[in-house]
Amino acid sequence: MKGFEIGQEVETTVVQISADTVFIDLGLKSEGFVEKVEFLDEDGKCTVKEGDKIKVYFVSSNRDELHFTTRLKGENADSSVLESAYNSGLPVEGNVTAEIKGGFEVKIGTSRAFCPYSQMGYKNRLEMSEYVGRSMTFIITEFKNEGKNIIVSNRKVEENAETEKVNSLSEKLTVGSVVTGEVKSLQSYGAFIDLNGFQALLPISEISHARVNDVSEVLSVGQKIEAKIIKAEWNTAKPERSKVSLSMKELEADPWDEVSSIKIGEKFTGKIVRIAAFGLFVNLRPGIDGLVHVSLLRDVNDKTNLSKKFKVGDEMDVVIQKIDAAEKRISLAPAAASDEQEDDASEYLKKQDSADDGDTYNPFAALLKK
């Protein structure tokens, strides 16, 4: 039987889960176990499953049974046990008994410890008075004078848990992976998507190839979505700075792949989707916009405020002038201006035909008649 020291950290795998016990693999003839209650969330659901990698600490042995824990229960812990927990970094359970100057008094077994204000809570911090009376998990950061001076940190427990979560997620959530998540909140610049407890950003520009002006028009809180990871920056030293960006657009067919079906000279009736100082962007098809340059607009000059003359959502008849598929750009002209040019050309040709008196048109002869 391999010997374990109290408080020794072991990284292992869950092999079986019973009604009240989680069994773990130790590479020995016998298995270790952890009380299932340690893995239950606020709703009473078990947070681990068979095959999961977990980190536990050795507590005791009884014949062939090896008892491990994710944290040391402090009811019967004396100073020697707490010293072992301090040396091994083993989390301990304690009861917050009072708020005192600079922090809190915490009772752990037969000892009393001090938790500074700055070390109580982490992301979702409560009002300080709300911690009194709670049973919480701590890391012993200082152990002096044979246990007479003990300083603990609850924040460090949560930071360590966050680091472990980031380490685990960084192996699964990689650039190029397709994931399923739940919309947690909507912002003007996009939406935050929950991926197994991690909040990833879905920018508004990555929701669809079609232009999205209001996130709430296409997404809702609680909605399940599928997206592709386009950026992942993991920071294990400071997990709160880890960032993941998603794209639903990447999973759609690119409408520009079919742009060859649009021909120069073709007319469209589209809606104005954006107004810039240099012109109007008009939507031709979902995901495909074209630009009407300001120089082609009637009764407009470089001092005209286009947003006062045109409105987003207004319909506009346009004609395709130029297509640059590589740069995903289409130049448009107002259909009215194009029609006028065609009418002018037709009128010009009619005049030249009448000036010929039935003969073949000769531009030099036409000039001599003037």
Secondary structure, DSSP 8 states (H G I E B T S, - for coil): -----TT-EEEEEEEEE-SSEEEEE-SSSS-EEEEGGGGB-TTS-B---TT-EEEEEEEEEETTEEEEESSB--TT--HHHHHHHHHHT--EEEEEEEEETTEEEEEETTEEEEEEGGGS-SSS---GGGGTT-EEEEEEEEEEGGGTEEEEESHHHHHHHHHHHHHHHHHHS-TT-EEEEEEEEEETTEEEEEETTEEEEEEGGGS-SS--S-GGGT--TT-EEEEEEEEEE--SSSGGG-EEEEESGGGS--GGGGGGGS-TT-EEEEEEEEEETTEEEEEEETTEEEEEEGGGSTT--TT--HHHH--TT-EEEEEEEEEETTTTEEEEEEHHHHHHHHHHHHHHHHHHHHHHTTS---HHHHHHH-
